[in-house]
Structures are given as C-alpha cells and as structure tokens.
Amino acid sequence: MKYIFNPSFKSLEKQIRNFVNNFDTIGILFGDGQRNKIKLFELEDKTINIKSFKIPNIINQVAYKYFRKSKARRSYEYANRLLENGIGTPQPLAYVENFKLSGLEKSFYISEHLQAELTFRELVLQPDYPDHENILRQFTRFTFDLHQKRIEFLDHSPGNTLIKKGSEGNYCFFLVDLNRMNFHDVMDFDSRMKNFNRLTPKTEMLAIMSDEYAKLYGKKYDEVFAKMCFYTNDFQTKFHRKIARKKKLLFWR
C-alpha cells in the first residue's frame, strides 16, 4: 500500500492507516455505496471522509499502474490545485494506492467531511427552495470564476457542488468528486457553455444562469442562453438514448 499524506496532517498518519486497513469493518457508510464506497470516521476534532474506489477492470488496472494517474491520486492533486486557486473543496488529507502484479487494485481518497446545507440538486428538485434565484446566481458567479481560472470541472453535475450558507445572503460553494478535470491555457465560449450541460434541463434555471453569466462575460443574453440550451439539450438527448439502449440490452432484469 502506497500512502501519500498532506504534510499538514502527517501527525494523523497512524489513525488514517488504521481506518484504511480496516475500511470494510469500521466507519459509517455515507450514501448508497453502489459504485464507489464512502465512509465517515471521527478523527480527533473532525469528521473525515474516505472514498474507496471500486476495483478497475483488468485493462484499467494496468493503465493506472503504468500510464495514467489513479482516480484517488487525481482527486488529491486536483483538490490541492483547486485550493491553490481559491476554489472551495473539502481539505485533502491523503490518498492511498494498492498495487498488485496485475496493476492497481484498490485506491482511497481521504479528505475532511464537509456538512453542507444543500447541493445544486435541491435547486433542481425544489424550485421553491428559499432564496432559490440568489443561490443560482451566486453559483453562476462561482462557475464563472472557475472558467476565468481556466478550470473545466468535467463532472459539473447536480450532486457534485456542496453549498453552505454564509452571512448576509452569501453562499459558499465546494466541489466534490474531483477525479475528472481539465486545466486549460484558455477556456473559449463554447467550452464554458458546454460545462453547464449536466446541471439542469429546466429552461427557467438556464435562463437565470444565462442572464448572470452574460453580465459577467460581456456577451448578449440571447447568445448565452441559446448556447447553454443547445449543449444542455444535446446532453439530455444523448443521456436518454443511453438509458434506452441499456434497457434494451438488459431487458431480462
């Protein structure tokens, strides 16, 4: 097992190693654990979050050993890079990789656990959520800041932004599930608009985000709205086709 620790949390190494080594039998399961499994552990005065990535298929086991960084390593490195750029994400503590002769078997990403009031998903599911439009506009400014810093969060989807309420109507945003990101020299208009495509199919939400983004980017609202809708509709079409294909292929289930 290869352990890489954040130097600021090196003193907690013994306890973290114990949590990882006994991951299957201790800790509190967070979420359904159907794909990757997340568990919570109490560590001194904080709660930490350990994400165990599912064992890759044989091809990816080899790829992660020789050609690509593991999801755990990418999550840790991207978290540090986000924090360096002033972007919110739970504090990374460590990552762990377990290599066998065949390649990477298990890997873990360890971070502080952030208790948030809501995620972007609540804004989609609850249009009457208190302060809905204000949160949505602040979220758009947060995403614009990401783009200005040339960061493309490829999993910019409803469950991957945690939202905490601050003071005087201000909100703080934190990205999670970090293993897929691009860091660009420049983010053009189309790349920026496409980055909204997974968030919501609701036209009224796209309209608010388009209005806010247009003001920040110096583009006409109609142009931003048309492009944001185009990429959202394209994603929704492909997504529903994929679901339909799966149902046909797995008709016996």
C-alpha positions as CSV (number, residue, x, y, z in Angstrom):
1,M,0.0,0.0,0.0
2,K,1.4,3.4,-1.0
3,Y,0.3,6.3,1.2
4,I,0.8,9.9,0.3
5,F,-0.1,12.4,3.1
6,N,-0.8,16.1,3.1
7,P,2.2,17.4,5.2
8,S,-0.2,19.4,7.4
9,F,-1.9,16.1,8.5
10,K,1.2,13.9,8.8
11,S,0.7,13.6,12.6
12,L,-2.6,11.7,11.9
13,E,-0.9,9.1,9.8
14,K,-1.3,6.2,12.3
15,Q,-5.1,6.7,12.7
16,I,-5.7,7.1,9.0
17,R,-3.7,4.0,8.2
18,N,-5.9,2.1,10.7
19,F,-9.1,3.4,9.1
20,V,-7.9,2.3,5.6
21,N,-6.7,-1.1,6.7
22,N,-10.0,-1.8,8.4
23,F,-12.2,0.1,6.0
24,D,-14.5,-2.9,5.4
25,T,-15.4,-3.4,9.0
26,I,-15.5,0.1,10.6
27,G,-16.7,3.5,9.8
28,I,-20.2,4.8,8.9
29,L,-21.4,4.3,5.3
30,F,-22.2,7.6,3.6
31,G,-24.5,7.3,0.5
32,D,-25.6,4.0,-1.1
33,G,-22.1,2.7,-1.9
34,Q,-23.3,1.1,-5.2
35,R,-20.3,2.2,-7.2
36,N,-17.6,3.7,-5.1
37,K,-18.0,3.4,-1.3
38,I,-17.6,6.4,1.1
39,K,-17.3,6.0,4.8
40,L,-17.1,8.6,7.6
41,F,-14.7,8.4,10.5
42,E,-14.2,10.5,13.6
43,L,-10.6,11.8,13.9
44,E,-9.8,14.0,16.9
45,D,-12.0,17.1,16.5
46,K,-13.1,16.5,12.9
47,T,-15.0,14.1,10.7
48,I,-13.1,12.7,7.8
49,N,-14.4,11.2,4.6
50,I,-12.7,8.1,3.0
51,K,-13.7,7.2,-0.5
52,S,-12.8,3.7,-1.7
53,F,-12.8,3.5,-5.5
54,K,-14.2,0.3,-7.0
55,I,-11.5,-2.2,-8.3
56,P,-10.9,-1.3,-12.0
57,N,-11.3,-3.8,-14.8
58,I,-8.1,-5.6,-15.8
59,I,-7.3,-3.1,-18.6
60,N,-7.6,-0.1,-16.3
61,Q,-5.6,-1.9,-13.6
62,V,-2.6,-2.0,-16.0
63,A,-3.3,1.6,-17.3
64,Y,-3.4,3.0,-13.8
65,K,-0.1,1.3,-12.9
66,Y,1.9,2.4,-15.9
67,F,0.1,5.1,-18.0
68,R,-2.4,7.1,-16.0
69,K,-2.8,8.5,-12.5
70,S,-5.3,6.7,-10.4
71,K,-8.7,8.4,-9.5
72,A,-7.5,8.7,-5.9
73,R,-4.3,10.4,-6.9
74,R,-6.1,12.8,-9.3
75,S,-8.7,13.6,-6.6
76,Y,-5.9,14.5,-4.1
77,E,-3.8,16.5,-6.6
78,Y,-6.8,18.3,-8.1
79,A,-8.1,19.2,-4.6
80,N,-4.8,20.9,-3.8
81,R,-4.8,22.7,-7.1
82,L,-8.3,24.0,-6.6
83,L,-7.4,25.3,-3.1
84,E,-4.3,27.0,-4.6
85,N,-6.7,28.8,-7.0
86,G,-9.1,29.8,-4.2
87,I,-11.8,27.4,-5.3
88,G,-13.7,25.6,-2.5
89,T,-13.3,21.9,-1.9
90,P,-13.0,19.8,1.3
91,Q,-9.5,19.8,2.6
92,P,-7.4,16.8,1.2
93,L,-5.6,14.7,3.8
94,A,-4.1,11.8,1.8
95,Y,-4.5,9.2,-0.9
96,V,-3.7,5.5,-0.9
97,E,-2.9,3.1,-3.8
98,N,-2.7,-0.7,-3.5
99,F,-0.8,-2.2,-6.5
100,K,-0.7,-5.9,-7.3
101,L,1.4,-7.6,-10.0
102,S,-1.5,-7.1,-12.4
103,G,-1.8,-3.4,-11.7
104,L,-3.8,-1.1,-9.4
105,E,-6.3,-2.9,-7.3
106,K,-7.8,-0.7,-4.6
107,S,-7.3,3.1,-4.1
108,F,-8.6,5.5,-1.5
109,Y,-9.0,9.3,-1.3
110,I,-9.2,10.9,2.2
111,S,-10.5,14.4,2.9
112,E,-12.2,16.3,5.6
113,H,-16.0,15.8,5.6
114,L,-18.0,18.9,4.8
115,Q,-21.5,19.1,6.2
116,A,-23.4,21.4,3.8
117,E,-27.0,22.7,3.8
118,L,-27.7,21.6,0.2
119,T,-26.3,20.6,-3.1
120,F,-27.2,22.0,-6.6
121,R,-29.6,19.1,-6.8
122,E,-32.0,20.7,-4.3
123,L,-32.2,23.7,-6.6
124,V,-33.3,21.5,-9.4
125,L,-35.8,19.4,-7.4
126,Q,-37.2,22.2,-5.3
127,P,-38.0,25.4,-7.4
128,D,-39.5,27.0,-4.3
129,Y,-36.3,26.4,-2.2
130,P,-35.7,29.5,-0.1
131,D,-33.6,32.2,-1.8
132,H,-33.5,30.0,-4.9
133,E,-32.7,32.7,-7.5
134,N,-30.0,34.3,-5.4
135,I,-28.2,30.9,-4.8
136,L,-28.4,30.1,-8.5
137,R,-26.9,33.5,-9.5
138,Q,-24.1,33.1,-6.9
139,F,-23.5,29.6,-8.2
140,T,-23.2,31.0,-11.7
141,R,-20.6,33.5,-10.5
142,F,-18.7,30.6,-8.8
143,T,-18.7,28.7,-12.1
144,F,-17.6,31.8,-14.0
145,D,-14.7,32.2,-11.5
146,L,-13.7,28.5,-12.3
147,H,-13.7,29.3,-16.0
148,Q,-11.7,32.5,-15.6
149,K,-9.1,30.4,-13.8
150,R,-9.2,28.1,-16.8
151,I,-10.6,25.1,-14.8
152,E,-13.0,22.8,-16.5
153,F,-14.8,20.5,-14.0
154,L,-15.9,17.6,-16.1
155,D,-18.3,16.2,-13.5
156,H,-20.1,19.6,-13.0
157,S,-23.4,17.8,-12.2
158,P,-26.1,18.4,-9.6
159,G,-24.7,16.3,-6.7
160,N,-21.1,17.5,-7.0
161,T,-21.3,21.0,-5.7
162,L,-21.9,21.4,-1.9
163,I,-23.5,24.7,-0.8
164,K,-23.1,26.3,2.6
165,K,-25.0,29.4,3.7
166,G,-22.8,32.2,4.9
167,S,-23.8,35.6,6.4
168,E,-26.0,38.3,4.8
169,G,-27.3,36.2,2.0
170,N,-23.9,34.9,0.8
171,Y,-23.2,31.3,-0.1
172,C,-20.0,29.3,-0.3
173,F,-19.6,26.5,-2.9
174,F,-17.4,23.4,-2.7
175,L,-16.6,20.9,-5.4
176,V,-16.5,17.2,-4.7
177,D,-15.9,14.0,-6.9
178,L,-12.8,15.6,-8.3
179,N,-11.1,13.0,-10.4
180,R,-12.1,14.4,-13.8
181,M,-10.8,17.9,-14.6
182,N,-9.1,19.8,-17.4
183,F,-6.8,22.7,-16.8
184,H,-6.6,24.9,-19.9
185,D,-4.5,27.7,-21.2
186,V,-7.8,29.4,-22.2
187,M,-11.5,28.5,-22.0
188,D,-13.4,29.6,-25.0
189,F,-17.1,30.5,-25.0
190,D,-18.3,27.1,-26.3
191,S,-16.2,25.2,-23.6
192,R,-17.7,27.4,-20.9
193,M,-21.3,26.9,-22.1
194,K,-20.9,23.1,-22.5
195,N,-19.7,23.0,-18.9
196,F,-23.3,23.7,-17.8
197,N,-24.8,20.9,-19.8
198,R,-25.2,18.3,-17.0
199,L,-26.7,20.6,-14.3
200,T,-30.4,21.0,-15.1
201,P,-32.8,20.5,-18.0
202,K,-35.1,23.3,-16.6
203,T,-35.3,26.2,-19.0
204,E,-36.2,28.7,-16.2
205,M,-32.9,27.8,-14.4
206,L,-30.9,28.1,-17.6
207,A,-32.4,31.5,-18.2
208,I,-31.3,32.8,-14.8
209,M,-27.8,31.3,-15.2
210,S,-27.5,32.7,-18.7
211,D,-28.6,36.2,-17.6
212,E,-25.9,36.2,-14.8
213,Y,-23.2,34.7,-17.0
214,A,-23.9,37.1,-19.8
215,K,-23.4,40.1,-17.5
216,L,-20.1,38.6,-16.2
217,Y,-18.7,37.6,-19.6
218,G,-19.8,40.6,-21.6
219,K,-22.0,38.7,-24.0
220,K,-25.6,39.2,-25.1
221,Y,-28.1,37.3,-23.0
222,D,-29.7,35.7,-26.1
223,E,-26.4,34.3,-27.3
224,V,-25.5,32.8,-23.9
225,F,-29.0,31.4,-23.4
226,A,-29.1,29.8,-26.9
227,K,-25.7,28.2,-26.5
228,M,-26.4,27.0,-23.0
229,C,-29.7,25.4,-24.1
230,F,-28.1,23.8,-27.1
231,Y,-25.5,22.0,-25.1
232,T,-28.0,21.0,-22.3
233,N,-30.4,19.6,-24.9
234,D,-27.7,17.7,-26.6
235,F,-26.6,16.1,-23.4
236,Q,-30.2,15.3,-22.4
237,T,-30.8,13.6,-25.8
238,K,-27.6,11.5,-25.6
239,F,-28.3,10.6,-21.9
240,H,-31.9,9.4,-22.6
241,R,-30.7,7.4,-25.7
242,K,-28.1,5.7,-23.5
243,I,-30.7,4.8,-20.9
244,A,-33.0,3.4,-23.6
245,R,-30.1,1.3,-25.1
246,K,-29.3,-0.1,-21.6
247,K,-32.9,-1.1,-21.1
248,K,-33.0,-3.0,-24.4
249,L,-29.7,-4.8,-23.7
250,L,-30.7,-5.6,-20.1
251,F,-34.3,-6.4,-20.8
252,W,-34.2,-9.5,-18.6
253,R,-33.5,-7.6,-15.4
